[in-house]
Amino acid sequence: MNEFITYEMFGAVGDGVTDDMPAIARAHDEANRRGLPVKAKEGAVYYISPKALPATVQTSVDWTGAKFIFDDRDCENIHAPIFRVTAAESPVELAIPSLKRGQTKIDNPTGRDLYVIVKNRNHLDYIRFGPNQNNGTPRTDNFIVRADGTLSSAVSFDFDEVTDVTAVPMDQEKLTLTGGEFTTIANQAESKYNYHSRNINITRSNVEVAGITHLVTGELDHGAPYGGFLSISGCAYVTVHDCVFTGHYIYQTIGSAGTPVSMGSYDINCGSASNVTFRNCTQTTDIMDRRYWGLIGSNFCRDLTFEDCHFSRFDAHMGVSNCTLRRCTLGWQCLNAIGNGTFVIEDTHAYGYAFVNLRSDYGSTWRGDMIVRNCTWHPLGTGRAVFSGHNDGHHNFGYDCYFTENVDIDGLTIAEEEVDDRPLYIFNDYAGDIPAEERKYMPIPPKSAKVKNIHTKREIRLCPKPDLMPDTDYTIE
């Protein structure tokens, strides 16, 4: 009796020319039916044509020693993944009439661990401002619900009503995806927001991704953006370690406001995912090369951890609830965040116009604590604020904005080759000069800023405009 399934059992050739995707899909179907792992052939080069034929993966896979070529030229369906890692069970019914921010328990009559996504379609958040402006998205949160109803971490928003609940039983057995070198032949489509997602798409909880490498070739002077070679969404407890990724060229298009914009293009994307960890991951492209967009983007995520990663940026796009960065290096697009909860940054080197950029297109909001320990900031340009954003109060983003609640810095080195007489500010002037009568939605200023062990030759001040933070408890040592 076979202990694993191979692609060759179902007709794969592995010569880099023959379309092996039909055989790959059949192999995984059989592996799923029999509950067996899949093993690629060492030395094989599996060519994946532009046809749409996803392989459904529900057992562990070992791609070590094999190569895959994803041909994205003239795709039949740009949204069809190559490997679709799915949960073993279907969603179950779970009634949640309402939720309160800070809530840590709900009724769970299923008696099982669940991964839950909730929405209120009658309230819009993240009403984006700027060149890519939009009308917002339904209020969304996600969390793990234990069998006794305890949540993995507290709810981030008030939900006066919950219009949608997706509750999926957590997979108890770990599924592993190991090894393999994957090369994408880049699409040559028109440069517009038409995201390609020919990828490894993970929607199953309890997955480990180890030792994969993704390369990109064939990029031209035009092309459509990518939504992530590795896409993690609607699940929890995913660990990605010892992997190598590649940044994508930046292309220009016309944004929703009618002006030119640079399109984001990602090799990693996380959406509505919880307890996801990246450890010892890096990228092939130079983290300071401005031809390539930042490697990772995330939306609606919770409890993210990055350790020993070397990326061109971290970005919490439409919010993250709780995040930790340890021993990371972030390049030219630096550390971008909006969201809730606790953000811990430890032993990390970051380049950028600020150490932390609070995204202005979503209100420069962080409703919670920012904790910085033993980090180094390599400033770019003329900006000299540790935390920087812009919200002049004239736009309604759908939620109250907080220019952080509490900041606690203990150990931050400002690595500057030349120092002038300008101060270093903890916060920038985020309000600008808009008339007071137009400031209907001003951010709530920080409650406290505790600062010690900042290593700089500059004078340190709280903010260029002290009247923005008259009641902030500011201490410096």
C-alpha positions in Angstrom: 0.0 0.0 0.0 1.4 3.4 -1.0 2.2 5.7 1.9 1.9 8.8 -0.2 0.6 10.0 -3.6 2.8 11.4 -6.3 1.9 13.5 -9.3 3.6 11.0 -11.6 1.0 8.4 -10.6 -1.5 10.5 -12.5 0.5 11.4 -15.5 2.7 14.3 -14.6 5.8 14.5 -16.7 7.8 17.2 -14.9 9.8 18.3 -17.9 9.0 22.1 -17.6 7.0 22.0 -20.9 4.1 19.7 -20.5 1.1 21.1 -18.6 1.1 19.0 -15.5 -1.8 20.8 -13.7 -4.4 18.2 -14.7 -2.3 15.5 -13.2 -1.5 17.5 -10.1 -5.2 18.2 -9.5 -6.1 14.5 -9.9 -3.3 13.5 -7.5 -4.6 15.8 -4.8 -8.2 14.6 -5.3 -7.1 11.0 -4.7 -4.9 12.0 -1.7 -7.9 13.8 -0.2 -10.1 10.8 -0.7 -7.6 8.4 0.8 -6.2 10.7 3.5 -2.7 10.4 2.2 0.1 13.0 1.9 1.4 14.1 -1.5 5.1 14.1 -2.5 6.6 15.8 -5.5 9.5 14.2 -7.5 12.9 15.6 -6.7 14.3 17.2 -9.8 11.0 17.5 -11.5 9.9 20.8 -13.1 6.1 21.0 -13.2 4.7 23.5 -15.7 1.4 25.1 -14.8 -0.4 26.6 -17.9 -2.6 29.7 -17.8 -5.7 27.4 -17.7 -7.9 27.5 -14.5 -7.7 24.2 -12.8 -7.1 24.6 -9.0 -5.9 21.6 -7.0 -7.7 21.2 -3.7 -5.3 20.4 -0.9 -6.6 18.7 2.3 -3.5 16.6 3.2 0.1 17.5 3.8 2.4 18.1 0.8 6.2 17.7 0.4 7.5 19.7 -2.6 11.2 19.4 -1.6 13.5 19.3 -4.5 10.9 20.1 -7.1 10.3 23.2 -9.1 7.0 24.7 -10.4 6.5 27.2 -13.2 3.2 29.3 -13.0 2.6 30.8 -16.4 0.4 33.8 -15.8 0.4 35.1 -19.4 -3.1 35.3 -20.7 -4.7 33.6 -17.7 -8.1 31.9 -18.2 -9.2 33.0 -14.7 -6.9 35.4 -12.8 -8.7 34.7 -9.6 -8.3 30.9 -9.7 -5.6 29.7 -7.3 -3.2 26.9 -8.2 -3.3 25.2 -4.8 -6.4 25.7 -2.7 -5.8 24.6 0.9 -9.3 24.1 2.4 -10.9 23.2 5.7 -12.1 19.6 6.1 -15.5 20.8 7.4 -18.2 23.2 6.3 -19.3 26.2 8.3 -21.8 25.7 11.1 -24.6 27.8 12.4 -23.8 30.3 15.2 -26.1 33.0 16.4 -24.4 36.3 17.5 -27.0 39.1 17.8 -24.5 41.8 18.9 -21.0 42.4 20.3 -19.3 45.0 22.4 -15.7 46.2 22.1 -13.6 44.5 24.7 -16.0 41.5 24.9 -14.1 38.2 25.6 -16.8 35.6 25.6 -19.9 34.6 23.6 -22.4 31.7 23.7 -21.0 28.7 21.8 -23.6 25.9 21.9 -21.5 23.8 19.4 -19.0 22.8 22.1 -16.2 23.0 19.5 -13.4 25.4 18.7 -14.5 27.7 15.9 -13.0 30.3 13.7 -15.5 33.1 13.4 -15.9 36.1 11.1 -18.6 38.7 11.9 -19.9 41.6 9.9 -22.4 44.4 10.3 -23.4 45.4 6.7 -25.4 48.4 8.0 -22.3 50.1 9.3 -19.4 51.1 7.0 -15.8 51.4 8.3 -12.5 52.2 6.6 -14.1 54.9 4.4 -10.9 55.6 2.5 -9.6 59.1 1.8 -7.2 60.1 -1.0 -6.4 59.0 -4.5 -7.9 55.5 -3.9 -10.9 56.8 -2.1 -14.0 54.6 -1.6 -17.2 54.3 0.3 -16.0 51.9 3.0 -16.5 48.3 3.9 -18.9 46.6 6.3 -17.8 46.5 9.9 -15.8 43.3 10.3 -14.0 41.4 13.1 -12.8 37.9 13.5 -11.6 35.7 16.4 -11.2 32.2 17.6 -14.0 30.9 19.8 -13.1 28.2 22.2 -15.5 25.4 23.0 -16.5 27.2 26.2 -17.2 30.4 24.3 -14.0 32.2 25.3 -12.5 34.4 22.6 -8.8 34.3 21.6 -8.6 38.1 22.2 -11.1 40.9 22.8 -13.6 42.2 20.2 -12.3 45.3 18.5 -15.5 47.2 17.7 -19.0 47.6 18.9 -21.5 45.7 16.8 -25.0 47.0 17.5 -26.1 44.2 15.2 -24.4 41.3 13.5 -25.7 40.8 10.0 -23.3 38.0 8.9 -21.6 35.2 10.9 -19.2 32.7 9.3 -18.2 30.0 11.8 -15.9 27.2 10.7 -14.8 24.3 13.0 -11.0 24.5 13.7 -9.0 21.8 12.0 -7.3 19.8 14.8 -4.6 18.0 12.8 -1.8 20.1 11.4 -1.4 20.2 7.6 2.2 20.9 6.3 3.3 22.4 3.0 7.1 21.8 2.7 9.8 22.9 0.3 9.6 23.6 -3.4 10.8 26.4 -5.7 7.9 28.2 -7.4 8.5 30.7 -10.3 5.8 33.0 -11.6 6.1 34.1 -15.2 4.5 37.5 -14.6 1.3 38.5 -16.3 1.5 41.0 -19.2 -2.0 42.5 -18.6 -3.1 46.1 -18.7 -1.8 48.1 -15.8 -5.1 48.5 -13.8 -6.5 47.2 -10.6 -7.2 43.7 -11.7 -5.4 41.6 -9.1 -4.0 38.2 -10.1 -4.3 35.5 -7.6 -2.7 32.4 -9.1 -1.2 31.3 -5.9 -1.2 29.1 -2.8 -4.5 30.0 -1.2 -4.9 28.9 2.4 -8.4 29.0 4.0 -7.8 26.1 6.5 -6.7 26.5 10.1 -3.7 24.8 11.6 -1.3 24.9 8.7 2.5 25.1 8.6 4.3 26.4 5.5 8.1 25.7 5.6 11.0 26.2 3.3 9.2 27.3 0.1 10.8 29.8 -2.3 8.9 32.0 -4.7 10.6 33.8 -7.7 9.2 36.1 -10.3 10.4 36.4 -13.9 9.2 38.1 -17.1 8.0 41.4 -15.7 7.6 44.1 -18.4 7.1 47.8 -18.3 3.4 47.1 -17.7 1.3 44.6 -15.9 -1.5 44.0 -13.5 -0.9 43.7 -9.7 -0.8 40.6 -7.6 -2.9 39.7 -4.6 -0.3 37.4 -3.0 1.6 34.3 -4.1 0.8 33.1 -0.5 -2.7 34.1 0.5 -4.0 33.4 4.0 -7.6 34.2 4.8 -10.6 33.1 6.9 -8.5 30.9 9.1 -6.3 30.8 12.2 -3.0 29.2 13.4 -0.9 29.4 10.3 2.8 29.5 10.7 5.1 30.4 7.8 8.8 29.9 8.4 12.2 29.8 6.5 10.6 30.9 3.3 11.8 33.2 0.5 9.5 35.6 -1.4 9.9 38.1 -4.2 8.7 41.7 -4.6 6.7 42.8 -7.7 7.3 45.7 -10.0 5.4 48.9 -9.2 3.0 49.9 -12.0 0.9 53.0 -12.4 -2.8 53.4 -13.0 -5.6 56.0 -12.5 -7.1 55.8 -9.0 -10.8 56.2 -8.0 -10.2 59.9 -7.5 -9.1 60.3 -11.1 -5.4 60.9 -10.4 -2.4 58.6 -11.1 -1.5 56.2 -8.4 1.1 53.4 -7.8 -0.6 50.1 -7.5 0.1 47.8 -4.5 1.2 44.4 -5.6 1.9 41.7 -3.0 3.7 38.4 -2.6 2.0 37.7 0.8 -1.5 38.7 1.6 -3.4 38.0 4.9 -7.1 38.8 5.1 -9.5 38.1 8.1 -6.9 35.7 9.5 -5.9 35.2 13.2 -2.8 34.0 15.0 -0.6 34.0 11.9 3.1 33.8 12.5 6.0 34.6 10.0 9.4 33.5 11.2 12.8 33.7 9.5 11.4 34.8 6.2 13.1 37.0 3.6 12.8 38.3 0.1 15.0 38.0 -3.0 14.5 41.7 -4.0 16.5 44.4 -2.2 14.3 45.8 0.6 15.5 49.3 -0.3 14.8 49.0 -4.1 12.0 51.4 -4.9 11.1 49.6 -8.1 9.4 46.9 -6.1 6.3 47.3 -3.9 6.3 46.2 -0.3 6.1 42.5 0.1 3.1 42.0 2.4 -0.4 43.5 2.9 -3.1 42.6 5.4 -6.8 43.4 6.1 -9.0 42.6 9.1 -6.3 40.5 10.8 -5.8 39.6 14.5 -2.9 38.6 16.6 -0.1 38.6 14.0 3.5 37.8 14.8 6.6 38.5 12.7 10.0 37.2 14.0 13.4 37.4 12.3 11.9 38.6 9.0 13.6 40.8 6.4 10.9 42.5 4.4 10.6 45.8 2.5 7.6 46.7 4.7 4.9 45.7 7.1 1.4 46.9 6.3 -1.8 46.7 8.2 -4.2 48.0 5.5 -7.7 47.9 6.8 -6.7 47.3 10.4 -5.0 44.7 12.6 -5.9 43.9 16.1 -2.7 43.1 18.1 0.6 42.6 16.4 4.2 41.8 17.4 7.4 42.4 15.4 10.6 40.9 16.9 14.1 41.1 15.4 12.9 42.2 12.0 14.3 44.5 9.4 11.9 46.6 7.3 12.9 48.5 4.2 11.9 51.6 2.2 8.2 51.3 2.8 8.8 50.8 6.4 6.2 50.0 9.1 2.6 51.1 8.2 -0.2 50.4 10.6 -3.7 51.2 11.6 -5.9 49.2 14.0 -6.6 48.3 17.6 -5.1 46.6 20.6 -1.4 46.2 21.4 1.4 46.6 18.9 4.8 45.5 20.2 8.0 46.3 18.2 11.1 44.8 19.6 14.8 44.6 18.5 13.7 45.8 15.0 15.5 48.0 12.4 13.2 50.1 10.3 13.8 52.5 7.4 11.3 55.2 6.5 10.2 58.8 6.9 8.8 57.8 10.3 9.5 54.9 12.5 5.8 54.1 12.4 3.5 55.5 9.7 -0.1 55.6 10.8 -1.9 55.4 7.5 -3.5 58.7 6.6 -5.9 57.2 4.1 -7.7 55.4 7.0 -7.5 58.2 9.5 -4.0 57.5 11.1 -5.7 55.6 13.9 -4.4 53.2 16.5 -6.8 52.6 19.3 -4.5 51.0 21.8 -0.9 50.8 22.9 2.2 51.1 20.9 5.2 49.5 22.7 8.8 50.0 21.3 11.7 48.1 22.8 15.4 48.3 21.7 14.8 49.3 18.1 16.7 51.3 15.5 15.2 53.8 13.1 17.1 54.8 10.0 15.3 58.0 8.9 14.7 58.7 5.2 14.0 62.2 3.9 13.5 65.2 6.3 10.8 63.7 8.6 11.8 63.6 12.2 8.8 62.1 14.0 8.8 58.6 15.5 5.0 58.3 14.9 3.6 60.1 11.8 0.2 60.4 10.2 -2.2 62.9 8.9 -5.9 63.5 9.9 -7.1 67.0 9.8 -10.6 66.1 11.0 -12.6 66.9 7.9 -13.3 63.3 6.8 -15.5 60.6 8.4 -13.7 57.3 8.3 -16.6 55.4 9.9 -15.1 55.2 13.3 -13.5 57.4 16.0 -9.8 57.9 15.2 -7.1 57.7 17.9 -3.6 59.0 17.3 -2.6 56.1 19.5 -3.9 55.8 23.1 -0.6 55.0 24.9 2.9 55.0 23.7 5.7 53.3 25.7 9.3 53.6 24.3 12.2 52.0 26.1 15.2 51.9 23.8 15.2 53.6 20.3 18.3 54.6 18.4 18.0 57.2 15.7 20.7 56.2 13.1 21.6 59.5 11.4 24.8 60.3 9.6 24.2 64.1 9.7 22.3 65.9 12.5 21.0 69.5 12.2 19.3 71.6 14.9 15.8 70.3 14.4 14.2 68.4 17.3 13.1 64.8 17.2 9.3 64.6 17.8 7.5 61.6 19.2 4.4 62.6 17.1 4.2 64.8 14.1 1.8 67.6 13.4 -1.0 65.4 12.1 -3.7 68.1 11.9 -2.2 70.6 9.5 -3.7 74.1 9.0 -7.3 73.3 8.2 -9.7 75.9 9.8 -11.1 74.8 13.2 -14.7 74.9 12.0 -14.0 72.1 9.4 -12.5 69.7 12.0 -15.6 67.6 12.7 -13.8 64.3 13.1 -10.5 65.1 14.8 -8.5 62.2 16.2 -8.5 61.7 19.9 -4.9 62.5 21.2 -2.8 60.1 23.2 -3.5 59.5 26.9 0.2 59.0 27.6 3.6 58.9 26.1 6.4 57.4 28.2 9.8 57.7 26.7 13.2 56.6 27.8 16.5 55.5 26.4 16.2 57.3 23.1 19.6 57.6 21.6 19.8 60.8 19.5 21.8 64.0 19.4 18.6 66.0 18.9 16.4 67.6 21.4 13.3 65.4 22.0 9.8 67.0 22.1 6.3 65.5 22.2 4.8 67.3 19.2 5.4 70.3 17.0 2.0 71.6 18.1 1.6 71.1 21.8 -2.0 72.3 21.7 -2.9 69.1 19.8 -2.0 67.1 22.9 -2.6 69.3 25.9 -3.7 66.5 28.3 -1.2 63.8 27.2 0.8 62.5 30.1 4.3 62.9 28.7 7.3 61.7 30.6 10.9 61.4 29.3 14.0 59.9 30.9 
